[in-house]
Amino acid sequence: MENTLAKNETEQTACETTECRGESASRRTFRPHADVVDRGGEIVVWLDVPGAAEDRIDVTVEADELTVHAHVELDEPAVEGDRKFQRREYAVGDYVRSFRLGHEVDRDRIDATLSDGVLQLVVPKAASAVSKKITVKAR
Amino acid sequence: MNALRTFNPWQELNDVAEQVNRAFGRTPFQLPAGPAVNVVGGEHSAVLTAELPGLDVEKLDVSVERDVVTIRGERESTTPGEGESWVRRERPVGAFERVVRLPFEVDGNTAEAVYERGVLTLTLHRPEEQKPRRVSVRRV
């Protein structure tokens, strides 16, 4: 069955990324679904990261590449005794995704908020990257 | 028309549904497939989890009937305002429905649903009166 909310697994494991916080190398990582809107002066990115905790999200910017790594605690129901997985349709793991923004951005003013498993990033473009409207005067 | 064609009422219904859908320009009759679910449980209880980021809890509906759990909801789509434009649009939106059958009947009175960090967790129990009872055998 095809699920609209199916996760895309990435090739890399969590420990191949820049930061490895002692998690086992076998942990899976996923490429979260993203929406991106250009508001002129800023770029807004929404990422579906269900299960991620707000204090374990790393956002880094290098040149015009924005990278998000959302760590997810493995908080699955206990499998013990007669309790076992009766269905296992999705796996739990970290979310990692990079975007090339195509603009210089003001990395000091990036605003990140997490709400109900959705991470919103408001990325202001650097002053030099915002196109200015030039009025043409007629003589 | 093949005279030997077996009459299949379900096929007839499907054909009608398909015609209706075509008339209204919809893709084949069904809501988008619902979320993937994990179920961990035993004979008497189970914990069902589903990843449903960005939902309005008011629009999330969970119902239990006998051994069937139904999760319905809707994620609203947003429209960029004036001077804004989509650069990328991947997050699924719209209404969904997911039906999951469990290996036991669920007690609706003790069922619990919690939505946290975009993950829905249902704790489901088998009704007390349906749990098997041990009968001690008296020797006479």
Interface residues (C-beta under 8 A of the other chain):
Chain A: M1 E2 N3 T4 L5 A6 K7 H33 A34 D35 V36 V37 D38 R39 G40 I43 W46 D48 V49 P50 G51 A52 A53 E76 P77 A78 V79 G81 D82 R83 K84 F85 Q86 R87 R88 E89 Y90 S115 D116 G117 V118
Chain B: P32 A33 G34 P35 A36 V37 N38 V39 V40 G41 G42 E43 A46 V47 T49 E51 L52 P53 G54 L55 T78 P80 G81 G83 E84 S85 W86 V87 R88 R89 E90 R91 P92 F96 V100 L102 P103 Y115 R117 G118 V119
